[in-house]
Each structure stands twice: as structure tokens, then as C-alpha cells.
């Protein structure tokens, strides 16, 4: 997948978007987990699930950076992160 001037492995990108969507759903309390189980999720459980999702997002981000040979950064003025983050935001909204 081409994002800006970088070729991102499609599988990793899709996983990144998926986990970002999951993390956002826990943060915004829009997840389907409680509804599927039929039992309300405690705030502690939701928080722990959100933290694990964010950890996975960060791991995938590091892996993508390593593969495309750019330094890992989450700084908004970083060219790669800015471009990558913008595309991810669009794709996460499409999933929701």
C-alpha cells in the first residue's frame, strides 16, 4: 500500500487500522464486547482492554517503521507519521 512516498505492507497496515479501531472503540465505549457477552464490562476491564489495544498499535507502528526503514516517531511534525496518521484516521472512520 502506498502512503505518501512509502510502501507499507498491506497486511501490517490492515492490522494497524484494525487495532486502532478496536482501541478507539474501547476509549469511546462503543465496543461490541459487552453486547456480545450480554454482561456489562467494568471500567477496569475496558481500561485494560484499551491499554492492550494501544500496546498492539504501538508494536505494529514500530514494525512498520522498521520494515520501511524510517525512525519510529509519533511526533506530529514527523513527515512519515503525519502522512501515515492522516491515512489511518480516514480508514478508521470508514470502518466505523
C-alpha angles and dihedrals in degrees: 000000000000117000112174106313094335129095107218119193104252094222093054092045092051090049090049092052091046093052093043088054091049092048091048092049092054091046092049093039092237096120121129096219096096092046092050093050094042089227125102115247117236118236089245092055092046090050092049092048090049091050092050090048092051090049089054091049090053092048091051091047090053091048092051091049091050093050095049092040101239125132114261110254140155094189113128091222092056107108096221096042093047092052094040094046092049092054093045091052090054093048094046090053090051090054092051 
